[in-house]
Amino acid sequence: HSPVLAFNFEGIHHSDLAALIAEQGIALRTGQHCAQPLIDALTISGCLRASFMPYNQLSDIDRLVDAVKFALSL
């Protein structure tokens, strides 16, 4: 098993945030992730998903956090 983080931020569409993060060289998935009933229950249009693998380093997580912070600051 590998950890998966699904997230959204109020005030910005998940696809727009994913595009801004992609410009920083970080690939995320965006959409409904085959979880339509949950997405409907949460009354959201979708979310971002970051997946981590055994070869990821803590520095990769730090880079993701920095990229999200930067994208949200624009």
N, C-alpha and C positions, 0 to 999 in steps of 0.2 A: 504494500500500500504506500501511496505517497500523499503528502498533504496538499489540499486544494483550498484556496481562499476565494470565496465569492463575495463581491462587495459593490456598493453604489455610494455616490455622494449626492446629497440634495443640491439641486440647482444646476446640475449638469447631466446631460444624457450620457448613458454608459458608452454609446458608440463614439460620441465626441471626445470623451475622456480617453478612450482606448486609442483614438487617432493621435491625440496629443502625446500620449505615452509612447506610442510607436515611433514618433518622430525622434524620440530619445533612444531608440534602439532596443526597446523592450516589447516583446510580443505577448499580448494577452488575448484571450478569447472574450467575445462579447455576444450577448444574445440571451436565449432562453435555456440553453444547455440541456435540451431534452427533459426539461422539468416544467412543462407548461402548467400543470395543475398547481404547483407551488408558486410559480410566477403570478398566476391569476389570484391565488389566495393572498399573496403579499401586495396585490394591486400595484405591481410595477411592470414596466415593459420589458425588462431584462436586467442583466447585471454584467459586470466584468468578472473574469475568472483567471486567477493566477495558479498555475500548477508547479509544484516543486518536485525535483527528482533527487536521488541520492548524491548526484554529482554537483548539485547546487551548493554554493558556499554562503555563509552569513553575509558576505559582501554583496552577493546577488540580491538578497532581501533588502539590504541597505540601499542599494541602487534603485530597486523598485519603489521603496518608500520615498526616496529623494525625487524620483521621476513623478510620482503622484503629487507630492507637495508642490513641485514646480508647475505641473499642469494646472493644478487648482489655483495657483497664484496668478495665472494669466487672466 
